[in-house]
Amino acid sequence: MAGMKRSTERFLTTHTGSLPRPADLIRMMFAKEEDVPVDAAALATRVRAAVAEVVARQVEAGIDLVNDGEMSKPSYATYVKDRLAGFGGSGNTFVYQDLADFPSLEKRVFGDPGRSRRKTPACNAPIAVRDREAAAVDIADLKAALAAAGRSDAFMSAASPGVVSLFFRNDYYKDHESYLFAIADAMRHEYETIANAGIVLQIDCPDLAMGRHIQYADLDLAEFRKRAGMHIAALDHALSGVAPDMVRMHLCWGNYEGPHHRDVPLADVIDLVMKARPHAISFEAANPRHAHEWTLFERVKLPDGKVLIPGVIESKSNFIEHPELIAQRIGRYARLVGRENVLAGSDCGYGTWVGQAAVDPDVVFAKFAAMAEGARIATREFWR
């Protein structure tokens, strides 16, 4: 397997994963989540068509490393309940430390159609792979869409063991470590299936950043770092059969329009993240809470073989970033870590939960086109 492409002659573009789903697919997926009978064959056919549509739109917008838009999943994390056995307990509740400081905003964020309908049943039985074919179906849909679009390079997302533990409460295993490693053992099948198909695996790891102000809000920083280290150990365990250059990880502080003033600084977790097995690190770098953190790489050395995918466009704003600004953002990282070690990405996804869409679907692809133009501008500066 070739592994993930690097920016060798120009700056490549990609994004974080989820993309807006068609309205009729959203209705079908809401029905399925609410146990309304849905024709499985009709849903599978619609998902396959949606993947073809979204791949074509990514290519048209100028995205180099495309994906399936997560069309088959109710969300990047909660889809796991449909693929693994062991999740049948009562629903989880969440307190976002930053939103708790602003109660009226908290009601608005938790009231959005996607977040308010998410299903997060607790783990109440041994975890095991229940649906061994789901990932293969996703791969087949993506490969068919790639063939139609004349593309071969792609990525596909999967939930990290840690983010599964964040959303699904443990009511069965004796302690958190046992729970994490049980999830890791079960997720290994999906991880290896994706990588073995020659598709770059993206592991979504909001637990390493967002987890600070949700799952571990009651811990001090030192204790949180210990827990984050445990999460990384479980992830590396699950990835032991996958080559590092077939894996990228996404670090996230939560894809919601909140104050984020309780976010853990990137500086407080970057050393842990750099030690994790994945070859590339995708992270928020465009929004007002994290756009300043590029200066961290003035003093933090990028380990040999690692690649950065900073977000150069926001995921919660309908502003279309100016290509010159995007080029400036790409350039800042390229000057500090080397042009071949930077790919342009988005802060987070644009359809994190089915039915949740802060950014207009057409604006999403206009943002992608602006990112592609910004990458061309930056390329002219760095590859004369």
C-alpha positions in Angstrom: 0.0 0.0 0.0 1.3 3.4 -0.9 0.2 5.2 2.2 -1.0 8.8 2.5 0.1 11.2 -0.2 2.3 14.2 0.9 2.6 17.6 -0.7 5.6 17.0 -2.9 5.0 19.3 -5.9 2.2 21.5 -4.5 0.1 21.8 -1.4 -2.6 19.1 -1.3 -6.1 19.7 0.1 -8.4 17.5 2.1 -10.9 17.9 4.9 -12.1 16.3 8.1 -14.8 13.9 7.1 -18.5 14.5 7.4 -20.3 16.4 4.7 -23.9 17.6 4.3 -26.3 14.8 3.5 -29.2 15.1 1.0 -32.5 16.0 2.7 -34.2 12.7 1.7 -31.3 10.7 3.1 -31.6 12.7 6.4 -35.2 11.8 6.7 -34.5 8.1 6.1 -31.7 8.1 8.7 -33.8 9.9 11.3 -36.5 7.3 10.8 -34.0 4.5 11.2 -32.6 6.1 14.4 -36.1 6.4 15.8 -36.9 2.7 15.0 -39.4 3.6 12.2 -39.3 0.7 9.6 -37.1 1.7 6.8 -36.5 -0.4 3.7 -32.9 -1.5 4.1 -32.3 -2.0 0.4 -33.7 1.4 -0.4 -31.5 3.1 2.3 -28.4 1.3 1.0 -29.1 2.4 -2.6 -29.6 6.0 -1.5 -26.4 6.0 0.6 -24.5 4.6 -2.4 -25.9 7.3 -4.7 -25.1 10.0 -2.1 -21.5 8.9 -1.8 -21.2 9.1 -5.6 -22.7 12.6 -5.5 -20.5 13.9 -2.7 -17.3 12.5 -4.1 -18.0 14.2 -7.4 -18.7 17.5 -5.6 -15.4 17.3 -3.7 -13.5 16.6 -6.9 -15.2 19.5 -8.7 -14.3 21.8 -5.8 -10.6 20.9 -6.0 -10.2 18.5 -3.0 -7.3 16.2 -3.6 -7.8 13.6 -0.8 -11.6 12.9 -0.8 -13.9 10.7 1.3 -17.4 9.3 1.4 -18.7 12.2 3.4 -19.8 9.7 6.1 -23.1 9.4 4.3 -23.9 6.0 5.9 -23.4 7.1 9.5 -25.7 8.9 11.9 -22.6 10.6 13.3 -18.8 10.1 13.3 -19.0 8.4 16.7 -22.5 7.1 17.4 -22.5 4.8 14.3 -20.5 2.4 16.5 -23.6 1.3 18.4 -24.9 -0.2 15.1 -21.7 -2.2 14.4 -20.7 -3.4 17.8 -22.6 -5.5 20.4 -22.7 -4.4 24.0 -24.4 -1.0 23.8 -28.0 -1.3 25.0 -28.1 0.7 28.2 -29.8 4.0 29.0 -28.8 7.1 27.2 -25.9 9.2 28.3 -26.1 12.9 29.4 -23.4 15.5 28.7 -22.2 18.7 30.4 -20.0 20.9 28.2 -18.0 23.0 30.6 -17.9 26.0 28.4 -21.7 25.9 27.5 -22.6 25.5 31.2 -21.3 29.0 31.7 -23.9 30.3 29.2 -27.2 28.5 29.9 -29.3 30.1 27.1 -26.6 29.2 24.5 -26.4 25.7 26.0 -30.1 25.2 25.3 -29.7 26.4 21.7 -26.7 24.1 21.0 -28.2 21.0 22.5 -31.5 21.8 20.7 -30.2 21.5 17.2 -32.0 18.7 15.2 -28.9 16.5 15.0 -27.6 16.8 18.5 -31.0 16.5 20.2 -31.7 13.2 18.4 -28.4 11.4 18.9 -28.6 8.0 20.5 -25.9 7.2 23.0 -26.8 3.9 24.8 -24.5 2.9 27.6 -22.3 -0.2 27.4 -24.1 -2.9 29.4 -22.7 -6.1 28.0 -19.4 -7.4 26.6 -18.3 -5.5 23.5 -17.8 -7.5 20.3 -18.1 -6.9 16.5 -21.7 -7.4 15.5 -21.7 -6.2 11.9 -18.6 -7.4 10.1 -19.8 -6.2 6.7 -20.6 -2.5 7.4 -17.1 -1.2 6.8 -16.8 -3.3 3.6 -20.0 -1.8 2.3 -18.8 1.7 3.0 -15.5 0.8 1.2 -17.3 -0.6 -1.9 -19.5 2.5 -2.1 -16.5 4.8 -1.9 -14.5 2.8 -4.4 -17.3 2.9 -6.9 -17.6 6.6 -6.5 -13.8 7.1 -6.9 -13.8 5.0 -10.1 -16.7 7.1 -11.5 -14.8 10.3 -10.6 -11.4 9.0 -12.0 -9.8 9.2 -8.6 -7.9 6.7 -6.4 -6.7 8.6 -3.3 -9.2 8.7 -0.5 -9.6 8.5 3.2 -12.3 7.1 5.5 -13.1 8.0 9.1 -13.6 5.7 12.1 -14.2 6.5 15.8 -11.3 6.2 18.2 -11.7 4.0 21.2 -11.5 7.1 23.4 -14.3 9.0 21.7 -16.5 5.9 21.9 -15.9 5.8 25.7 -16.8 9.5 25.8 -20.2 9.1 24.2 -21.2 5.7 25.5 -21.0 5.4 29.3 -19.4 2.3 30.8 -21.9 0.4 32.9 -20.3 -3.0 32.5 -16.5 -3.2 32.6 -14.7 -3.0 36.0 -12.8 0.2 35.1 -12.2 2.7 32.4 -9.0 1.1 31.2 -10.7 -2.3 30.7 -13.5 -0.6 28.8 -11.1 1.4 26.5 -9.1 -1.7 25.6 -12.3 -3.7 25.0 -13.4 -1.0 22.5 -10.0 -1.0 21.0 -10.1 -4.8 20.4 -13.5 -4.5 18.8 -12.6 -1.5 16.6 -9.5 -3.2 15.3 -11.6 -5.0 12.7 -12.9 -1.8 11.1 -9.5 -0.1 11.2 -7.8 -2.9 9.5 -10.6 -3.4 6.9 -10.3 0.2 5.8 -6.5 0.3 5.6 -6.2 -3.1 4.0 -8.5 -1.8 1.2 -5.8 0.8 0.4 -7.8 3.7 1.8 -6.1 6.0 4.3 -7.8 5.5 7.8 -8.7 8.7 9.7 -9.2 8.1 13.4 -11.4 10.8 15.0 -10.0 11.7 18.4 -12.0 14.5 20.0 -11.5 12.7 23.3 -7.9 14.1 23.4 -9.1 17.7 23.3 -12.9 18.0 23.7 -12.7 15.3 26.3 -11.0 17.7 28.6 -14.1 19.9 29.1 -16.7 17.1 28.9 -15.5 13.6 29.9 -12.7 14.8 32.2 -13.9 18.3 33.3 -13.5 17.3 37.0 -9.8 16.4 36.7 -6.8 18.7 36.9 -4.5 18.9 33.8 -2.0 16.4 35.1 -4.7 13.8 35.6 -6.3 14.6 32.3 -3.0 14.0 30.6 -2.7 10.6 32.2 -6.2 9.7 30.9 -5.3 11.0 27.4 -2.1 8.9 27.5 -4.3 5.9 28.3 -6.6 6.7 25.4 -3.6 6.9 23.1 -2.2 3.6 24.4 -5.6 1.9 23.6 -5.6 3.5 20.1 -2.0 2.4 19.4 -3.0 -1.1 20.5 -6.0 -1.2 18.1 -3.7 0.1 15.3 -0.8 -2.3 15.8 -1.7 -4.1 12.6 -1.9 -1.0 10.5 1.1 0.9 9.0 1.5 4.4 10.5 1.6 6.0 7.1 -1.9 4.6 6.4 -3.4 6.5 9.3 -4.1 10.1 10.2 -5.8 11.3 13.3 -8.2 14.2 13.9 -7.9 16.3 17.0 -11.0 18.3 17.9 -12.3 20.5 20.7 -15.9 20.0 19.7 -17.7 21.0 16.5 -20.3 23.3 17.9 -20.7 27.0 17.9 -19.9 27.6 21.6 -17.6 29.9 23.5 -14.8 27.3 23.8 -13.1 29.3 26.5 -12.6 26.0 28.4 -10.7 24.3 25.6 -7.4 22.8 26.6 -4.6 24.6 24.8 -3.0 22.6 22.0 0.3 23.2 23.8 -0.9 21.1 26.7 -1.6 17.9 24.6 0.7 18.2 21.5 3.5 16.1 23.0 1.1 13.2 23.7 -0.5 13.5 20.3 2.9 13.5 18.5 3.7 10.2 20.1 0.6 8.4 18.9 1.0 5.9 16.0 -0.8 7.8 13.2 1.4 9.4 10.6 -0.6 12.6 10.2 -2.4 15.0 12.6 -5.4 17.0 11.5 -6.5 19.7 13.9 -8.5 22.9 14.3 -6.4 25.9 13.3 -8.8 28.4 11.7 -11.5 29.2 14.3 -11.1 32.2 16.6 -10.2 30.0 19.6 -7.3 28.1 18.0 -6.1 30.1 15.0 -3.2 31.6 17.1 -1.7 28.2 17.9 0.4 28.0 14.8 3.2 29.7 16.8 3.5 26.6 18.9 5.5 25.0 16.1 8.2 27.7 16.5 9.3 25.7 19.6 7.8 22.3 19.0 9.7 20.1 16.5 7.6 18.0 14.2 8.9 14.4 14.6 10.4 12.8 11.5 7.8 11.2 9.3 4.9 13.2 10.8 2.6 15.4 8.7 0.3 18.3 9.8 -3.2 18.9 8.4 -4.1 22.2 9.9 -7.7 23.5 9.5 -7.4 26.5 7.1 -11.2 26.9 6.8 -13.8 27.0 9.6 -16.5 24.4 10.0 -19.2 26.5 11.8 -19.3 29.7 9.8 -20.9 30.6 6.5 -18.1 33.1 5.8 -16.2 31.9 2.8 -12.5 32.4 3.7 -10.6 34.5 1.2 -8.1 32.4 -0.7 -5.3 34.8 0.3 -6.0 34.2 3.9 -6.0 30.5 3.3 -2.6 30.8 1.6 -1.3 32.8 4.5 -2.4 30.1 6.9 -0.8 27.3 4.9 2.4 29.3 4.6 2.7 29.8 8.3 2.9 26.1 8.9 5.0 25.4 5.8 7.7 27.8 7.0 7.9 26.2 10.4 7.7 22.5 9.6 8.5 22.2 5.9 6.3 22.5 2.8 6.1 18.7 2.3 4.8 18.2 5.8 1.7 20.3 5.4 -1.7 19.5 3.8 -4.6 22.0 3.9 -7.7 20.8 5.7 -10.8 22.0 7.4 -11.3 22.6 11.2 -13.9 19.8 11.5 -16.8 18.2 9.5 -19.8 19.9 8.0 -22.4 17.2 8.9 -21.1 15.9 12.2 -24.6 14.7 13.2 -27.3 13.8 10.7 -29.6 16.8 10.4 -27.0 19.2 11.9 -25.7 21.7 9.4 -24.4 25.1 10.6 -23.0 25.8 7.2 -25.2 25.9 4.1 -24.4 22.8 1.9 -23.6 24.9 -1.1 -21.3 27.2 0.9 -19.4 24.1 2.1 -18.2 23.4 -1.4 -17.6 27.1 -2.1 -15.3 27.0 1.0 -13.6 23.9 -0.5 -13.0 25.8 -3.8 -11.6 28.7 -1.9 -9.2 26.3 0.0 -8.1 24.8 -3.4 -7.4 28.3 -4.7 -5.6 29.2 -1.5 -3.4 26.1 -1.9 -2.6 27.1 -5.5 -1.5 30.6 -4.2 0.6 29.1 -1.5 2.1 26.7 -4.0 3.3 29.5 -6.2 5.2 30.9 -3.2 6.8 27.7 -2.0 7.3 25.8 -5.3 8.4 28.4 -7.8 
